[in-house]
Structures are given as structure tokens and as C-alpha cells.
Amino acid sequence: MTWDPDLYLKYRNERSQPFHDLLALVDVRPDMDLVDLGCGTGELTHILHKQLQARSTLGIDNSLEMLADVADAPVLRDLSNSPPGTPGLRFGLADIDTFNPGPIFDLVLSNAALHWLPDHPALFTRLAAMLKPSGQLAVQMPRNEHHPGHTLAAELAREAPWADELGGFVQRFNVDAPAAYAVLLHRLGFARTHVRLQVYSHHLADGAAVAEWLAGSLLTGYKRRLPPARYREFYAEYRRRVGAALGVGEPYLYTFERVLMWARR
């Protein structure tokens, strides 16, 4: 992935609220061992570690750009042995789709990361296998593909000349209906579950600002596949279309739907 931490964090407060809502679902217990899958810059992982007073917390991400600003803890390529900076806290460069440490965690948490990965029944089965017998799973994922900010990017990517330059790539996310996750968690043997769809309302300067918001997430797939100059042209046209559809020069209420779920064995 091609991530720009500064751009991603421009809307830090808006992006972090779902994390705090997810964290509020966790049943806090003493001396827990945690993992944060897709930890990004690690800022929220520090909060997770301190607020839960965890014995150990491991944050993993597959982006060196995002991990570059991790403070007070090393970024490890070997996740098995290195002393942390903050007691009990460490970070590692790893892919969620290949991370498979066995049943060693009291809490597996992922905030706004798993929508990038396919085959959620298989993925959640693997996440459940990372938990100790009384472990907890907490996941938050955006489910906003029907919003014009998403649909306009997909439409542009399908048009000439972009379709050829992108090799037919169109960014799609893999998030099912909330009820499907409730069924999946039940099938995985979780005794208690909580699954909900929540709408977050963000007050932006105008509709065109949605393009800037999504440049830090949705558009990274296009940025990775296009030369820098061509991506700038792609983004300029995308932003123009978003502004035309949602409004320029007036406040815009950006409604963002997310699935939050928690489960305990």
C-alpha cells in the first residue's frame, strides 16, 4: 500500500472516534495480552495499551510509512524477541492475511483494517484461533461503499484512459451486512456477541472535502498503480466530480457508516 500518514491523520479526531466506541465494548480484565491488527501509526495502539493496562500489546501493520512515526517502541521484523520501549508494547511489520501466531491473545482488536481483506469467513476463523479460551474479538470496519465518494471513484476508474492504465483495477472493500457477522460469530462458537451498524456524522467544509478524506484511504489503491503525475490528474478529476455531486463552498455533512462488533468466548 501507498499510505500518506499526514493525509490520513488530517481527520484524526473523526477517524479515531470509532476506535474509542469499539474499545468501550471490551470487557477489561487484568494482565491481558493484546494484538492490534492494522495499527497504522500506532497512536491508538498506545491508547489501547495504556487504557486496558495490558500486560503486553503488539501492533502490526504492513506499511513502513505508517509505522515510521511510531514513538517509544521498536518496529520489529522478527516479532518473537525484542525488548519494547514502553513496557509491554511493541510494533511489528507484518501482513494481517499471513499473521498466524496461534492462541496467545486475550484480545484481538482491529480498527478500520479488515475491510481490505477478502474471504471474511476464513479470516474471522483465523482470528478466532488467535484467542485464548476466554478471549475477546473486537473489530470495526467502514461500510460506506454506496456513498458518492466511493461510487464516483469506481466510475472514474472504469473509464478510458484510466481503465487501461489501472489494468482494470477498481478498489472494492469486503464488508458484509451486520447480520452476517452476527451469524458468523455464532458459528465460530462465541458465547456473547454485539454487532451494530453505526452512522458517524462528520462536518466538512464542503462536499469536495470528501475527496481529501478518501485520498488517505480509498484512493491509496489507485495511487499505488499510477505514476505520480497521472495519479495527480486522476485525483483532480475525481475531486472535481465529488465537488459537483456534493457541493463546493458550503458545509457538508458526511455520513459515514461503520460496522462495530465484539465477541467473547
C-alpha positions, 0 to 999 in steps of 0.5 A: 500500500501507498499510505500518506500518514499526514493525509490520513491523520488530517481527520484524526479526531473523526477517524479515531472516534470509532476506535474509542466506541469499539474499545468501550465494548471490551470487557477489561480484565487484568494482565491481558495480552493484546494484538492490534491488527492494522495499527497504522501509526500506532497512536491508538495502539498506545491508547489501547495499551495504556487504557486496558493496562495490558500486560503486553500489546503488539501492533502490526501493520504492513506499511513502513510509512505508517509505522515510521512515526511510531514513538517509544517502541521498536518496529520489529521484523522478527516479532518473537524477541525484542525488548519494547520501549514502553513496557509491554508494547511493541510494533511489528511489520507484518501482513494481517492475511499471513499473521498466524501466531496461534492462541496467545491473545486475550484480545484481538482488536482491529480498527478500520483494517479488515475491510481490505481483506477478502474471504471474511469467513476464513479470516474471522476463523483465523482470528478466532484461533488467535484467542485464548479460551476466554478471549475477546474479538473486537473489530470495526470496519467502514461500510460506506461503499454506496456513498458518492465518494466511493461510487464516483471513484469506481466510475472514474476508474472504469473509464478510458484512459484510466481503465487501461492504465489501472489494468482494470483495477477498481478498489472494492472493500469486503464488508458484509451486512451486520447480520452476517457477522452476527451469524458468523460469530455464532458459528465460530462458537462465541458465547456473547456477541454485539454487532451494530451498524453505526452512522458517524456524522462528520462536518466538512467544509464542503462536499469536495472535502470528501475527496481529501478524506478518501485520498488517505484511504480509498484512493491509496489503491489507485495511487499505488498503480499510477505514476505520480503525475497521472495519479495527480490528474486522476485525483483532480478529476475525481475531486472535481466530480465529488465537488459537483455531486456534493457541493463546493463552498458550503458545509457538508455533512458526511455520513459515514457508516461503520460496522462495530462488533465484539465477541467473547468466548 
